[in-house]
Amino acid sequence: MDFLNSIFDLINDLTWGFALVPFLVVLGVFFTITSRFVQFRYFKRMFRVLGNDPDADPNQISAREALLVSVGGRVGGGNIAGVAVAITAGGPGAVFWMWAIALVGMCSALVESSLAQVYKRTTPEGDYRGGPARAIMHGLGENYRWLAVVYSICLIMSFSIGFNAFQGNTVAGAVEDSLGISRYITGAFLVVAAGFIVYGGIHRIAKAADVIIPIMALGYLGMAAIVIVMNITELPAVLVDIFANAFGFREAVAGGMGAAIANGLRRGLFSNEAGLGSAPNVAATAYVRHPVSQGITQSFSVFIDTIVICSCTAFVILLGDVYVPGAENIDGVALTQQSMVSHVGSWAQYFMTAAIFLFAFSSIMYNYFLGENALTFLTDGTMAVQILRVVVMAIVFLGATAPGATAVFNFSDPLMGILAIVNLLAITMMFPIAVRLIDDFGQQLKAGVKRPVFDPAKFPDLDTDPSAWPDAPGAPK
């Protein structure tokens, strides 16, 4: 076990420690500049997805449902615990760098999700499947199948196995601390609830997300808004503190500006997952008229995760008196909970427990689907999917009931590092295709087309599935 730990530690150091964060930042900036700041050009258009599409096929996953599933996956422990850890280790300035990486990451999310959409395939059941593995196969060719296999294995092991153990552990610990309920009871409840959803497949996951995510997000935002209004006169000083610390004019922690940048970028990337290759698996399931439409939607998902929800957590912490700059061995969940309690009273710990439960539950659904989608690329057997469902339920229960057992899953971060590098290499090689898609979308808008439509016939060199684009001119109705 020590040998395996040393191997995974080395992988973690070679990815997250040295290469991955700069790689994500540099490529995100490159994508942003080369695409002419596409995430800002179409920012207003992002909000269109919040309404219902009257022409959408009710039997398909809608763009809004895909958005909510991905928001449910992105919004998790990173928004409650991760922000607290970033502020404690990097000072208030870390918040600014979380914002910065989110604005850049919005473009990476748009690119990777547009590519996942254009290479999606129609299943025998009439649904859509896609994601980075299938984009690699159909966008780069059969010679790169090995790269798609590496990606798929890392996705299953890191998200469906490792991260689901941590989600179970997080919610069981919070429930035990605030309500005194046994971890076994919480674990069993999670297994039953999650099992009911995941055994219904992506359609049931999407329907559940359509209900859970708005309640989760609006409830948390509402509570944060109350805290901000209660302390509105102190908000300008907090904003000044964030910017001053971000650029080294004030030093809140050891390391100053360097610590703020490092912690803000890393925690921001962990939270919004832009460029990591996870959310495109969900993006590809949506029925849309043009790949870039879903790319814009997933860019909006990053904005919601970091600019909106992470900012709320940051303001709750920085407007309170619980936060101590530079404190060591901080429990991020505890800091956020205690900060909320200091603002509105002891009842807030129960609200936070409910929020953590919903955040974790939505992430479990999302993490499971990522594994299922990867598994369907590796094998056509339905038995493998059934086995994965049982394994995921067992992992959730194990993570909830045996806190020490989660150490077994420390491979998640290094495997996610490999996953991200594979995804970034792939989307970099396919970036010219993404630019063509973005240009086609923009040209249709300039021509007066209110809702651009992707026509596979205009891209004969791409290995697309015409049946996945029923709105294209000449497509069979």
Secondary structure as UniProt FT lines:
FT   HELIX           2..12
FT   HELIX           13..19
FT   HELIX           20..34
FT   TURN            35..36
FT   HELIX           38..41
FT   HELIX           43..46
FT   HELIX           47..50
FT   TURN            54..55
FT   TURN            58..59
FT   HELIX           63..74
FT   HELIX           78..82
FT   HELIX           83..90
FT   HELIX           93..118
FT   STRAND          121..122
FT   TURN            124..125
FT   STRAND          128..129
FT   HELIX           132..140
FT   HELIX           142..144
FT   HELIX           145..155
FT   HELIX           156..163
FT   HELIX           164..179
FT   HELIX           183..198
FT   TURN            199..200
FT   HELIX           201..230
FT   HELIX           232..234
FT   HELIX           235..246
FT   TURN            247..248
FT   TURN            254..255
FT   HELIX           256..272
FT   TURN            274..275
FT   HELIX           280..283
FT   TURN            284..285
FT   HELIX           291..302
FT   HELIX           303..310
FT   HELIX           311..318
FT   TURN            325..326
FT   HELIX           332..344
FT   TURN            346..347
FT   HELIX           348..378
FT   HELIX           382..401
FT   HELIX           403..409
FT   TURN            410..411
FT   HELIX           412..429
FT   HELIX           431..446
FT   TURN            447..448
FT   HELIX           456..458
FT   TURN            460..461
FT   HELIX           466..468
FT   TURN            470..471
FT   TURN            473..474
//
